[in-house]
Amino acid sequence: MRLLTGSARLAGVIGWPVSHSRSPRIHGTWLERHGIDGAYVPLPVAPEHFPAVVRALAQAGFAGANVTIPHKEAAFAVCDHVDETARRAGAVNTLVFTPQGIEGRNTDGYGFVANLRAHGVDPAAGPALILGAGGAARAIAAALQEAGAEVTLCNRTQDRAEALAAALPPARVLPWASRAAALADYALLVNTTALGMVHNPPLEMDLGRASAGMAVADIVYAPLETALLKHAAACGLRPVEGLGMLLHQAVPGFAAWFGVTPQVDAELYQIVAA
C-alpha cells in the first residue's frame, strides 16, 4: 500500500456532480503503477464556488486538476494562460498550476484522435461528419482539422452547428435530416451527442448508405457498446468506442502533474471499464 508523505503531489477532478467520474480510477491506477508519492481526488464543487476553489487549490499546493461538466467554460475564464488547443476548443478540461499562474489546456481532442489511432483509424483519411455542436464537438472538430481532416457539422438545432462552423472555418454544415443520406461522402462519423447514453434516447441513424470501411466513433462510454456501435459492426464498418478517448485524454494532465507519461493499455481499460 502506498503511503503519502508531506511531499506528495496532489491533483483531482472538479465537477458538479463528480461521483460518476472515472478519472480517479484512471489516475489512481497510474499512481500505483509508477509508485508515485501522490494522490488524485474527486472534488465536488458547485458552479458559484468554482473560481474561488480553483484559486484556493493552487494556493494549497495542488499541481493541477481536471475539469468536467459543468465547469469547462468557467475554467477557461479563470485561467491566466490558455494554450492554442483550449483557445480553439473554447473550453478547458485540464488545469496546471505553475509559478506563473493557472494554465489551461484542452485534451479532449487529443484524446479523441489518439483513440482513433489506437483503433487503426487515420484521422486524416477522409472527410469527417460530426453529430452535435456542443463543447465536445468543438474540441473534436478542432483536433480533426489540425490532423488534416475536412469537417462537417450536423446538429438537431442547425443554428448551433452554423455558429460552431463559423468559429472553426472552413467547417461546413449539414442539415440533421440529411445525415444518413450523406454518409457515402464521409470516411468518419462521430457522435458527440448524449443520444445513446444510459437514460437517454438512442441515436436514430441508418448506416446503410455508409461508405465501405467507414469508421464510426461514439464518445459515449456508458454503455461501452452503444446501439450505434453495434449497428456499425453489423454493417461491416469500423466501430470506435468512447472509453478510449477518456483514457487517452488523461495522459497529458498526468504527465504535467506527476512528471511521468503513462501508458494506455488493455489492463487500464479493463480496470476503468469494470
N, C-alpha and C positions, 0 to 999 in steps of 0.2 A: 504494500500500500504506500502511495506517495504521501509524504508529509510536507506541508507548506512551511517555508521559512519566512523570516522577516524581509527577505529579498525577492519574494515571489512576484512574478509578472501577472498582472490581472487584466482581464478583458471580459466582455459579456455581450448579450444581445438585448436591445431595448425595444419593447413593443407594448401594445395595449389592445388585447391581452397578449401574453407571451408564453403561456403554459403549453401551447401547441407546438412551439418551436423545436425543431430537431437539431438546431445549431449547437446546443450544449453537448449533445451526444457526439456530434462530429468532432468538435474541438477537444472534448474530453478524451476521445479515442486517440487523437494525435498527441495530446499531452502525455498520456500513459505510454504510448508507443515510443516516444522520444525521451522519456524520463525527465521532462521539463519541470522545473520548480515554478509552477504557475497554476492558474485557475481561470475558468470561463463560466460565467454565471448568468442565469436569466434575470432580467431587470424589468419588472412591470412598471411602466411609467405612463401616467395619464397625459394627454396632449398638453394641457395647460401647464404642466410642470416640466415638459421636455427640455426647453432651453436651459433652465436652471440646473437640471440634473446633469446634463451633458457637461456643463462647465464645472460642476462640482466633482464629477468623476475625473476630469482632467486634473483638477487641483488635488484630488485624493491619491493621485499616483497611478491611476489606471493607464494602461498602454493604449487602449482604444476600445471600440465597441462596434458590433454590427447594429444595424437599424432595420426594423421591419415595420409592417403595417401598424399604425397609420402615419408613421413619422418620417418617411423618406424625403418628402418635400421640406418639412421643418428642419431636417438635418442639413439640407443644402443651405438653408438660411442662416444656421448657427455657425457655419464653418468660417474660419479666417481665410482659408485657401481651398479651392476645389480643383481637381485635375481635369484635363480636357474630356475624359470619358464621362465624368459626372456632369460636366457642363452640357455635353451633348445629350445626355440622358435626362437632364433637368431634375435629377434627384440623387441622393447619396444613400448608400447602404453600408458603407464602411467608414468609420471614423478612426483616425490615427492621431494621437495626442503627442505633439512634439514641442520642443522648447520655443519654436516659432509660432505655435498656436495650434488650432484644431484644423486638421487636414481632412478633406472629404473626397472619397472615391466612390465609383460605382462599378461593382464587379459582376453585376447580373449578366451583362452582355458577354463579358469574358467567360463566365461560367457556361452560358448557353453555347457559345462557339466551341469551347473546349469539350463539352459533352457531345456535340455533333462529331467532332474529330475522333473522340474516343469510340464512337459507333461507326467509324469509317466513312463519314459523310464530309465531303469537301464543301465548306460554306460558300465558296465562290464558284461552284459547279454550274450554277444557273440561277435564274430569277427566283425570288422568294415571295410567297404570299403570306402575309401576317394577318391573322384574325385577331381583332381587338385594337384599342387605341389608348390604353392606359399607360401607367409607368413602365410596366414590364415590356409592353410593345415598343415603347420609345427606346429603352435600353437595348433591346434585341435588334431593332431596326438599325440603330446607330452602329452596333457591333458588326452586323452583316454588311453594312455599307463599307465599313473600314476594312472588312475582309475581301471586298471586291464584288459583292453581290448587288444586283438590282433588286429594289424592294418595292412591293405594292402593299398598301394597307387596306383592310376591309373591316368595317365595323358596323354594328347594327344601327348606331347613330352616325350617319355619314359626316355630319358637321365635325365631329371629333376626329375622324380619320383625316378629313381635309386640313384641319388645324395642325395635326401632327405632321402630315406630309409637308406643309408649308414650313415647319420648323426643321425638317430634315430633307432638304432638296438633294437630289431630284426624285424623291419618293413619289410614287403615283397612288391613286385611289381607285378602288373597285367597289361598285355597289354591292351591298350584302346579298341581294337576291341573285347576283351573278357569280357567286363564289364557286359553286360546283361546276357550272358550265365552262369556267375559265381554267380549270385545273390543268388541262393539257399544255398550257403555256408556262408552267412552273416546274422547277426541279425540287422545290422545298415548300412544304406547307407547315405553318407554325400556329398552334393555338395558344394565345396568351390570355384568353378569357377564362372566367371561372366556370364556364359551361363544362360539365363532365366531372366536376369535383364533387366529393361526397356532400350530400344535402343540397346539391344544385341540379337543375335540369341538364339533360345531356346536350352535347353539341350535335345538332342535326346537320350532317354533312355527308352527302353521297360522293364517294371517292371513285365511282365507276368510270369517270372520264379522266382520271389522273394519268399523267404520262408514265410510261413504264419505268420502274426503278425510282420513282419519286420518293423522297424522304418525308416522313410525316412526324413532326415533333410536337409534343404536348408538354407544356411546362407544369401542368397539374401532376402532383405525385401522390395524391390521396383520392382515389386508389392508385396503386403503382401502375396498373394497366387500365387505362381508361377505355371507354367504348370506342373512341376514335382510334386508338392504337390497335385494338382488336380488329376493327374494321380494316385498318391499313394492312395488317398482317394477312387477313383473309383475302385481300385484293392483290397480294404479292408485292406490296410496297415495303418500304424500309421504316419501321417504327422506331422512334427515339423517345424514350421515357423521360419524365421530368426530374426524377430524383437525382440523376447525374448532374444536372445543372446546379442543384442546390449544393452538391458536394464540391464541384469544381469552383463555384463562386466563393467558397470559403477559403480557398488556398491562399490568395494574396493577402487577406487580412491576417491569417495565422502567421504567415511569413513576416509581416510587418511588426506584429506584436511580440512574437516569441522567437524570432531570429532563425527559424528553420522552415524550409519549403517542404511541406508534407506531400505525401502521395495519395491520390485517389485510387483505390484498388478494390478488388472483389470483397475482401474482408470488411473494409469500411462500409461498402454498400450493404452487406448483409447486416451489419450491426445497426446501421441507421434505419434500414427497412424493417427491422424486427418490430 
